[in-house]
Amino acid sequence: MTEAAGRDAEHDLESRFEATISRDQRIEPRDWMPEGYRRTLIRQIAQHAHSEIIGMQPEGEWITRAPSLRRKAILFAKVQDEAGHGLYLYSAAETLGIDRAELTERLLEGRQKYSSIFNYPTLSYADVGVIGWFVDGAAICNQVPLCRSSYGPYARAMVRICKEESFHQRQGYELLMTMMRGTDAQREMVQDAVDRWWWPSLMMFGPPDDDSPNSAQSMAWKIKRHSNDELRRRFVDMTVPQAAKLGVTLPDPELRWNEERGHHDFGTPDFSELKEVISGNGPCNTERIERRRAAHEEGAWVRAAASAHAAKQAARAREEAVA
Ligand code: BYC
């Protein structure tokens, strides 16, 4: 092929890709895609997968200290669901031609991120409820639109994940409702957890739109469907009435209903704190990565055994095909 013919062919592929996006149809792994689209998806999906796996730690710490057998079973199931979400997402990333071992390596070397929210400590059992209510609530706001993301495997993984996140959010809220019907000490624990998790939860949506380098391109490619600020606003509108029903105060003196706009006004999160946490300087970053690294090393024999088993199965299948 001449250089000019090569350029025409590339141009054709690109036009077909753009047309698929503009018709709101899905890009699938077999389809041609621009290198930037593939890289952006790997970055976002891997970061999302890592968040699910690292996100098992703050709540997992409470499994052995759950206040009843029922609460222990619920928390166990929730943390296991998060492992499952991580696996669907790593599988979605693998369809882009990168394997999970490489992604884990990038996480452990600090070359890929995970959500800032999981770098805060869980100090009481009320934190388990507030994580369900706020963190899974924020996850739902952010992820329901991702069910319409332009990349097929990511969008499909999101459908199941969102169903489970919705159950997680309700279990958190139900736990808090139970505590609010309890003693004064329990109500204080809930309010304290709300005070500590509110601002970090708002930061989960990312930097403000005018400081979000990836948003414009990700929205043009329909990977992201809404901007960071738009989703943050939706979360606040959704959560304020739930806080009133629960009987807790959200720690923001600027929070009020704006009749004219039909939305709540609210204060600005401390985005310099977000930057610090993302750069590795949050309260628990070192501990979270160290724990992940230890779990990865402890799991080496499982991966080796699984690979040996898969190789044996493949060899047996080849022998049977020849016989
Ligand atoms: N934390 O240009 P921007 C869960 C990074 S799991 C850390 O706006 P983008 C759950 C960003 O990556 C929740 N980093 O980026 C699990 C970028 O850096 P790089 C995880 C953040 O991608 C267990 C830079 O800042 N959810 O719900 O357009 C239990 C500039 O940002 C954060 C997802 O991953 C942050 N908060 O938008 C319970 C959802 N914010 O990569 C619950 C999928 C920003 O260029 N991800 N950064 O080095 C997304 O929707 C988008 O990636 C984001 C960021 C909205 C997070």
Residues whose N, C-alpha, C, O or C-beta is under 5 A from the ligand:
A	BS01	BYC	Q44 Q47 H48 S51 E52 G55 E82 K113 Y114 S115 S116 V135 D136 A139 M203 M204 F205 G206 P207 S212 P213 N214 S215 S218 I278
